Amino acid sequence: MEIRQRVREVTVQNGWSLVKINQVPDQPGVASQIFTKIAAAGVPIGMILQNASVERMTDVSIAVRAEHTARAVDTLEEARRAIGAGSVTAENGLATVAIVGTGILTDASYVGRVFQTLAEAGVNILAIGTSEIRLTIVVEEGATQKAQQALHRAFQVGETPAAAGADASPRKGTLGMTGADASPRRGLSG
């Protein structure tokens, strides 16, 4: 039952893009130049990712809502020219799947179970972000239902204790949606 107590919900939010600036010089001040331009352009960021440096070069990606993708690409193009980086690319049609619960990141068994569950469901992970109570994963929009249903089953989210051993499929209304209009709950940016 410990699993049930820690994982409170699994949410999905469609409409994300990953915008990446490739071959960024790995030196002090470069991130400041990139994110000062992003801030000046007013591009809201849901997640920041940086690869490990290889030969003093790295890649920096930001997750943005789809409606901000063009502005993010234009801004990173400007930054790319200023810092002497490689190309800027954008991957659209993405979504976030967030596993929310107190203490899930301090117990490696939860994190391991998340990734094992997604692997068994055939869900490809494009990016991973964490906060104190949330593990957020970026996937293709087409994989969200499969990912969320598998995680609901694995962590018994949306079930009563008596139902946990029975049919583990999510109940109506537990797929990360709220209200009568079934609008998505907050995901990556929350």
Secondary structure, 3 states (H helix, E strand, C coil): CHHHHHCCEEEEEEEEEEEEEEEEECCCCHHHHHHHHHHHHCCCCCEEEECCCECCEEEEEEEEEHHHHHHHHHHHHHHHHHHCCCCEEEEEEEEEEEEECCCCCCCHHHHHHHHHHHHHCCCCCCEEEECCCEEEEEEEHHHHHHHHHHHHHHHCCCCCHHHCCCCCCCCCCCCCEECCCCEECCCCCC
